[in-house]
């Protein structure tokens, strides 16, 4: 099964990226459309964007600063 990916950064965490997996391109695109403009003062996250499987893999495998790049990497199997 082919998967489609998106990412979104929590507000205030410069090195953290939440990576999400979807079962269809439409599902991913609908989610990005709903969350693409997140980021006002009442939002916990900044705007979402669609990413490639390779970029999702980089997010999940990133081990750099004290904050992990994708805090939900345990939920994604690439």
C-alpha positions as CSV (number, residue, x, y, z in Angstrom):
1,X,0.0,0.0,0.0
2,X,1.3,3.4,-0.9
3,X,1.3,6.1,1.8
4,X,1.2,9.9,1.6
5,X,2.8,12.2,4.2
6,X,2.4,15.6,5.7
7,X,4.3,17.5,8.4
8,X,3.4,20.2,10.9
9,X,5.5,22.0,13.5
10,X,4.3,22.6,17.1
11,X,4.4,26.2,18.1
12,X,7.5,27.1,20.1
13,X,9.6,24.0,19.2
14,X,12.0,24.9,16.4
15,X,13.5,21.5,16.0
16,X,10.4,19.4,16.3
17,X,8.2,18.3,13.3
18,X,5.2,16.1,13.6
19,X,5.0,13.7,10.7
20,X,1.7,12.2,9.6
21,X,0.9,9.3,7.3
22,X,-2.3,8.9,5.3
23,X,-3.7,6.1,3.2
24,X,-4.6,8.2,0.2
25,X,-3.5,11.4,-1.5
26,X,-7.0,12.9,-1.2
27,X,-7.0,12.2,2.6
28,X,-3.6,13.8,3.0
29,X,-4.5,16.8,0.8
30,X,-7.8,17.4,2.6
31,X,-5.9,17.3,6.0
32,X,-3.3,19.8,4.7
33,X,-6.0,22.0,3.3
34,X,-7.7,22.1,6.7
35,X,-4.4,22.7,8.6
36,X,-2.3,24.6,6.1
37,X,-3.2,28.0,7.6
38,X,-2.8,27.0,11.3
39,X,-0.6,29.3,13.3
40,X,-2.6,32.0,14.8
41,X,-2.1,32.9,18.5
42,X,-4.7,30.3,19.5
43,X,-3.1,27.5,17.6
44,X,-0.9,24.9,19.1
45,X,0.7,24.1,15.7
46,X,2.0,26.0,12.7
47,X,0.8,25.4,9.1
48,X,0.9,21.9,7.6
49,X,2.4,21.0,4.3
50,X,2.5,17.9,2.1
51,X,5.9,16.1,2.0
52,X,7.4,13.2,0.1
53,X,8.1,9.7,1.6
54,X,11.8,10.5,1.6
55,X,11.3,13.7,3.6
56,X,9.0,11.8,6.1
57,X,11.8,9.2,6.4
58,X,14.3,12.0,7.2
59,X,12.0,13.4,9.8
60,X,11.5,10.1,11.5
61,X,15.2,9.1,11.5
62,X,16.5,12.5,12.5
63,X,18.5,12.4,15.8
64,X,20.1,15.7,16.3
65,X,19.5,18.3,19.0
66,X,17.9,17.5,22.4
67,X,14.5,17.8,20.8
68,X,13.8,15.0,18.4
69,X,12.7,16.1,14.9
70,X,9.5,13.9,15.0
71,X,8.1,13.2,18.4
72,X,5.6,10.7,17.0
73,X,8.1,8.6,15.1
74,X,7.1,5.5,17.0
75,X,3.8,5.6,15.1
76,X,5.2,5.7,11.6
77,X,6.8,2.7,9.9
78,X,8.4,3.7,6.6
